[in-house]
Amino acid sequence: MRVEDLDIGDTVYAAHTITDDGSIPDGIEGEVLAEAGTRGVITMIGHVEEQPERSVFLVRFEDRQLNLGNPIGCWVEDLMIEPRLVN
């Protein structure tokens, strides 16, 4: 299965540390939004008007208390289906 095959409600994991690139309203550019391996749930799937061939996934990642955070826009390459094993 590929990230592109997932749907709303599916679980994903951050493929790398995701930071605010300055596109989040009232956010702080450079702030860590999800550490690599953080579990999240897809809440919406769409496309950016300027790049209709690319899917953007809105994902709510868990915090340390397992509460879901605000939705974050993620590209396919920001997500993975299974968590990486930590040695």
Backbone as JSON Lines, residues from 0, in Angstrom:
{"i":0,"aa":"M","n":[0.85,-1.18,0.0],"ca":[0.0,0.0,0.0],"c":[0.89,1.25,0.0]}
{"i":1,"aa":"R","n":[0.41,2.28,-0.65],"ca":[1.13,3.54,-0.75],"c":[0.34,4.64,-0.02]}
{"i":2,"aa":"V","n":[1.02,5.7,0.38],"ca":[0.35,6.83,1.03],"c":[-0.76,7.36,0.12]}
{"i":3,"aa":"E","n":[-0.51,7.4,-1.17],"ca":[-1.5,7.92,-2.13],"c":[-2.81,7.13,-2.11]}
{"i":4,"aa":"D","n":[-2.78,5.87,-1.61],"ca":[-3.95,5.01,-1.58],"c":[-4.78,5.17,-0.3]}
{"i":5,"aa":"L","n":[-4.28,5.96,0.64],"ca":[-4.97,6.12,1.92],"c":[-6.18,7.03,1.8]}
{"i":6,"aa":"D","n":[-7.02,7.0,2.82],"ca":[-8.25,7.77,2.83],"c":[-8.41,8.47,4.19]}
{"i":7,"aa":"I","n":[-9.42,9.29,4.27],"ca":[-9.74,9.99,5.51],"c":[-9.97,8.97,6.62]}
{"i":8,"aa":"G","n":[-9.37,9.23,7.79],"ca":[-9.5,8.34,8.93],"c":[-8.36,7.35,9.06]}
{"i":9,"aa":"D","n":[-7.52,7.23,8.02],"ca":[-6.4,6.3,8.08],"c":[-5.26,6.86,8.92]}
{"i":10,"aa":"T","n":[-4.52,5.96,9.55],"ca":[-3.38,6.33,10.38],"c":[-2.13,6.45,9.52]}
{"i":11,"aa":"V","n":[-1.34,7.48,9.8],"ca":[-0.06,7.7,9.14],"c":[0.97,8.09,10.19]}
{"i":12,"aa":"Y","n":[2.22,8.17,9.77],"ca":[3.32,8.58,10.64],"c":[4.16,9.62,9.92]}
{"i":13,"aa":"A","n":[4.71,10.55,10.67],"ca":[5.58,11.57,10.08],"c":[6.86,10.89,9.6]}
{"i":14,"aa":"A","n":[7.19,11.05,8.32],"ca":[8.37,10.43,7.74],"c":[9.66,11.12,8.19]}
{"i":15,"aa":"H","n":[9.54,12.34,8.62],"ca":[10.66,13.15,9.11],"c":[10.08,14.22,10.02]}
{"i":16,"aa":"T","n":[10.92,14.97,10.69],"ca":[10.41,16.05,11.54],"c":[9.77,17.11,10.64]}
{"i":17,"aa":"I","n":[8.53,17.45,10.93],"ca":[7.78,18.43,10.13],"c":[7.77,19.75,10.89]}
{"i":18,"aa":"T","n":[8.21,20.81,10.19],"ca":[8.25,22.14,10.8],"c":[7.36,23.1,10.03]}
{"i":19,"aa":"D","n":[6.98,24.17,10.69],"ca":[6.17,25.21,10.05],"c":[7.06,25.94,9.04]}
{"i":20,"aa":"D","n":[6.63,25.9,7.79],"ca":[7.4,26.57,6.73],"c":[6.95,28.02,6.53]}
{"i":21,"aa":"G","n":[6.14,28.5,7.45],"ca":[5.63,29.86,7.36],"c":[4.25,29.95,6.76]}
{"i":22,"aa":"S","n":[3.67,28.81,6.4],"ca":[2.37,28.81,5.74],"c":[1.19,28.63,6.7]}
{"i":23,"aa":"I","n":[1.45,28.4,7.97],"ca":[0.37,28.21,8.94],"c":[-0.03,29.57,9.51]}
{"i":24,"aa":"P","n":[-1.3,29.93,9.37],"ca":[-1.75,31.23,9.92],"c":[-1.45,31.33,11.42]}
{"i":25,"aa":"D","n":[-0.88,32.45,11.83],"ca":[-0.53,32.71,13.22],"c":[0.5,31.72,13.77]}
{"i":26,"aa":"G","n":[1.17,30.96,12.89],"ca":[2.19,30.02,13.33],"c":[3.54,30.69,13.44]}
{"i":27,"aa":"I","n":[4.51,29.93,13.93],"ca":[5.87,30.42,14.07],"c":[6.75,29.63,13.1]}
{"i":28,"aa":"E","n":[7.3,30.31,12.12],"ca":[8.13,29.64,11.13],"c":[9.29,28.92,11.82]}
{"i":29,"aa":"G","n":[9.49,27.66,11.44],"ca":[10.55,26.85,12.02],"c":[10.12,26.02,13.23]}
{"i":30,"aa":"E","n":[8.92,26.3,13.76],"ca":[8.42,25.54,14.91],"c":[8.2,24.08,14.51]}
{"i":31,"aa":"V","n":[8.58,23.15,15.38],"ca":[8.36,21.72,15.12],"c":[6.88,21.41,15.32]}
{"i":32,"aa":"L","n":[6.27,20.85,14.29],"ca":[4.85,20.5,14.33],"c":[4.64,19.02,14.64]}
{"i":33,"aa":"A","n":[5.57,18.18,14.17],"ca":[5.51,16.74,14.43],"c":[6.91,16.17,14.3]}
{"i":34,"aa":"E","n":[7.34,15.46,15.32],"ca":[8.65,14.8,15.27],"c":[8.55,13.59,14.33]}
{"i":35,"aa":"A","n":[9.67,13.19,13.78],"ca":[9.71,11.99,12.93],"c":[9.12,10.81,13.7]}
{"i":36,"aa":"G","n":[8.25,10.05,13.05],"ca":[7.63,8.88,13.66],"c":[6.36,9.14,14.42]}
{"i":37,"aa":"T","n":[5.96,10.41,14.56],"ca":[4.74,10.73,15.29],"c":[3.52,10.2,14.54]}
{"i":38,"aa":"R","n":[2.61,9.57,15.28],"ca":[1.38,9.02,14.69],"c":[0.35,10.12,14.49]}
{"i":39,"aa":"G","n":[-0.39,10.01,13.39],"ca":[-1.45,10.96,13.1],"c":[-2.58,10.3,12.33]}
{"i":40,"aa":"V","n":[-3.63,11.07,12.1],"ca":[-4.79,10.58,11.36],"c":[-5.11,11.57,10.24]}
{"i":41,"aa":"I","n":[-5.41,11.05,9.07],"ca":[-5.77,11.89,7.93],"c":[-7.19,12.41,8.14]}
{"i":42,"aa":"T","n":[-7.37,13.73,8.04],"ca":[-8.7,14.32,8.23],"c":[-9.28,14.89,6.94]}
{"i":43,"aa":"M","n":[-8.43,15.11,5.93],"ca":[-8.92,15.63,4.65],"c":[-7.83,15.4,3.61]}
{"i":44,"aa":"I","n":[-8.25,15.21,2.37],"ca":[-7.31,15.06,1.25],"c":[-7.75,16.0,0.16]}
{"i":45,"aa":"G","n":[-6.8,16.74,-0.39],"ca":[-7.14,17.69,-1.44],"c":[-5.95,17.93,-2.35]}
{"i":46,"aa":"H","n":[-6.03,19.03,-3.08],"ca":[-4.98,19.41,-4.03],"c":[-4.77,20.92,-3.93]}
{"i":47,"aa":"V","n":[-3.56,21.34,-4.17],"ca":[-3.26,22.76,-4.22],"c":[-3.56,23.23,-5.64]}
{"i":48,"aa":"E","n":[-4.24,24.35,-5.77],"ca":[-4.67,24.83,-7.08],"c":[-3.51,24.95,-8.06]}
{"i":49,"aa":"E","n":[-2.34,25.41,-7.57],"ca":[-1.2,25.61,-8.44],"c":[-0.54,24.29,-8.85]}
{"i":50,"aa":"Q","n":[-0.8,23.2,-8.12],"ca":[-0.21,21.9,-8.41],"c":[-1.28,20.81,-8.3]}
{"i":51,"aa":"P","n":[-2.26,20.78,-9.2],"ca":[-3.37,19.84,-9.07],"c":[-2.96,18.37,-9.15]}
{"i":52,"aa":"E","n":[-1.78,18.09,-9.64],"ca":[-1.32,16.7,-9.74],"c":[-0.79,16.17,-8.41]}
{"i":53,"aa":"R","n":[-0.57,17.06,-7.43],"ca":[-0.04,16.66,-6.13],"c":[-1.13,16.68,-5.07]}
{"i":54,"aa":"S","n":[-1.23,15.58,-4.34],"ca":[-2.19,15.51,-3.23],"c":[-1.59,16.14,-1.99]}
{"i":55,"aa":"V","n":[-2.43,16.83,-1.26],"ca":[-2.04,17.35,0.06],"c":[-2.98,16.7,1.08]}
{"i":56,"aa":"F","n":[-2.4,16.23,2.16],"ca":[-3.14,15.53,3.21],"c":[-3.18,16.42,4.44]}
{"i":57,"aa":"L","n":[-4.36,16.66,4.98],"ca":[-4.46,17.32,6.28],"c":[-4.41,16.22,7.33]}
{"i":58,"aa":"V","n":[-3.42,16.34,8.23],"ca":[-3.18,15.3,9.23],"c":[-3.16,15.95,10.61]}
{"i":59,"aa":"R","n":[-3.81,15.3,11.55],"ca":[-3.76,15.71,12.96],"c":[-2.84,14.72,13.66]}
{"i":60,"aa":"F","n":[-1.68,15.22,14.09],"ca":[-0.7,14.38,14.77],"c":[-0.94,14.41,16.28]}
{"i":61,"aa":"E","n":[-0.56,13.3,16.94],"ca":[-0.7,13.21,18.39],"c":[0.42,13.98,19.08]}
{"i":62,"aa":"D","n":[0.08,14.54,20.25],"ca":[1.11,15.15,21.09],"c":[1.58,14.09,22.1]}
{"i":63,"aa":"R","n":[2.39,14.48,23.05],"ca":[2.95,13.52,24.02],"c":[1.87,12.89,24.91]}
{"i":64,"aa":"Q","n":[0.74,13.58,25.08],"ca":[-0.36,13.04,25.89],"c":[-1.38,12.29,25.02]}
{"i":65,"aa":"L","n":[-1.05,12.07,23.76],"ca":[-1.87,11.35,22.78],"c":[-3.12,12.12,22.38]}
{"i":66,"aa":"N","n":[-3.11,13.45,22.57],"ca":[-4.19,14.3,22.08],"c":[-3.87,14.69,20.64]}
{"i":67,"aa":"L","n":[-4.9,14.77,19.8],"ca":[-4.69,15.18,18.43],"c":[-4.51,16.69,18.34]}
{"i":68,"aa":"G","n":[-3.49,17.12,17.61],"ca":[-3.23,18.54,17.42],"c":[-4.03,19.11,16.27]}
{"i":69,"aa":"N","n":[-3.75,20.35,15.93],"ca":[-4.41,21.01,14.8],"c":[-3.99,20.35,13.49]}
{"i":70,"aa":"P","n":[-4.85,20.4,12.47],"ca":[-4.5,19.81,11.17],"c":[-3.29,20.5,10.55]}
{"i":71,"aa":"I","n":[-2.44,19.69,9.96],"ca":[-1.23,20.16,9.28],"c":[-1.28,19.65,7.85]}
{"i":72,"aa":"G","n":[-1.02,20.52,6.89],"ca":[-0.95,20.11,5.5],"c":[0.36,19.38,5.23]}
{"i":73,"aa":"C","n":[0.27,18.17,4.68],"ca":[1.45,17.35,4.42],"c":[1.44,16.84,2.99]}
{"i":74,"aa":"W","n":[2.61,16.77,2.39],"ca":[2.77,16.14,1.08],"c":[2.99,14.64,1.3]}
{"i":75,"aa":"V","n":[2.85,13.86,0.24],"ca":[3.05,12.41,0.3],"c":[4.41,12.09,0.93]}
{"i":76,"aa":"E","n":[5.44,12.82,0.54],"ca":[6.79,12.52,1.04],"c":[6.98,12.85,2.52]}
{"i":77,"aa":"D","n":[6.02,13.54,3.13],"ca":[6.08,13.84,4.56],"c":[5.53,12.71,5.41]}
{"i":78,"aa":"L","n":[4.9,11.73,4.77],"ca":[4.16,10.69,5.5],"c":[4.66,9.3,5.17]}
{"i":79,"aa":"M","n":[4.46,8.39,6.11],"ca":[4.71,6.97,5.87],"c":[3.59,6.16,6.52]}
{"i":80,"aa":"I","n":[3.42,4.96,6.04],"ca":[2.3,4.13,6.48],"c":[2.61,3.38,7.77]}
{"i":81,"aa":"E","n":[3.86,2.95,7.94],"ca":[4.25,2.21,9.13],"c":[5.35,2.97,9.86]}
{"i":82,"aa":"P","n":[5.34,2.91,11.19],"ca":[6.41,3.6,11.93],"c":[7.74,2.91,11.69]}
{"i":83,"aa":"R","n":[8.8,3.68,11.7],"ca":[10.14,3.1,11.62],"c":[10.51,2.55,12.98]}
{"i":84,"aa":"L","n":[11.19,1.42,12.96],"ca":[11.65,0.84,14.22],"c":[12.88,1.59,14.69]}
{"i":85,"aa":"V","n":[12.9,1.94,15.97],"ca":[14.03,2.66,16.55],"c":[14.92,1.66,17.25]}
{"i":86,"aa":"N","n":[16.21,1.67,16.91],"ca":[17.16,0.73,17.53],"c":[17.66,1.27,18.83]}
